[in-house]
């Protein structure tokens, strides 16, 4: 039996637009039922209760297991990964054969009900699947996923980073626009259903001019120097409509903050690192198997009472965080953590035939050369004390030492651009990882963000690459050839003829 560990990841930021009335919700609403007795005093998306989120997740085909909260966010641990809810932002990450994109109309409706009229920015990404044939529409094809996203959002952009005949990573981004009115996505007809009462302009994507990247970076530089003059240049020009007054002219890159005056704080940098790992070490993976009959394994506990963090050392990765984890039966482990306004999350699929682990965090990390005793002004506890400074390399290496993967895809988003009005980043957050060889890297300049994509393979003590399990691209053909479903591709000799005298070769289905 094989499980698809690679997650679909959706992140959407909203803002209200001038003149919009914002409902702060019921301060006495219960977050997690009578047993928890936690009271909600936050605004925006956080005013949505657990049952309502579960209704949305029913479309995705996953369940809420538990939730932790602090003054800044709610972190829902799911049967298939995680949901993080901030006042003006939602992050939904789901693995297996979940149908994440089908929930987009529900998410848009919930945001509208909470007073949000405008999408600030949207990101959707995933690694190439190990078992794409097991996915349900639209997730069995990146083209189908892009069709859904293009059908709902204006001026979106689709990217494939990495080697398409090996590990690679997909990304879709869209910028500021009106929240679309779509009733649902119908898998049977593979169509978007727009409400009959919806204004056609509201129900369809607004065609916007793509932003000028040089203007984006230059405006960011001016904004960082205290000038607001250039901020409008960063926002794509929208066509004239009756709803223009709802479209905020505030720079997208300055919206990494709370959604309204009640919760608003200073603008913070938005940085997210994600590590996607395959070929995990089998001995290390024993910690993620639920097994009551094994005395050693029984020490790990089970469900939400598990001790995986402590026994693997992951409890020391992010000091002073509040965490919530679950050990699944027969195997698998998930963890959410909150530290102030930042989050981190782990998801582990330990079976040798499909081993996979992911780690994601937006906690501010620094490079070794920038590491000083000074702390990030935004990374502080509610009582005002500074959290310990963490470096990219220290965090990445601790994660790698726990899982010991053969292959690692690392992505890093940062809106800390425009320090120098140049589209090129001054430095990379991670380059050298001990025991790993960097074999692929892409630097992409997006509107208001730098994106780093890197792929590493593990080396042994002699500097040789450690063999990886069968990969998702060439390995797929090898598996089919072994089963007799397709003919193996014959090598080409110098004169162009096929070795063995064959005139043709089978094609991959």
Helices and strands as residue ranges (DSSP letters): E 8-15, G 44-47, H 50-60, E 64-69, E 73-78, E 81-86, E 89-94, G 100-103, H 104-113, E 118-127, G 132-134, H 142-152, E 157-162, E 168-174, E 177-178, E 184-186, E 191-193, H 200-203, H 213-224, G 231-234, G 244-246, G 252-254, E 271-278, G 284-288, H 295-298, H 308-312, G 314-316, E 322-327, E 333-339, E 342-349, E 356-361, E 365-366, G 368-370, E 390-391, H 392-403, E 407-414, E 436-446, E 449-458, H 474-483, G 499-501
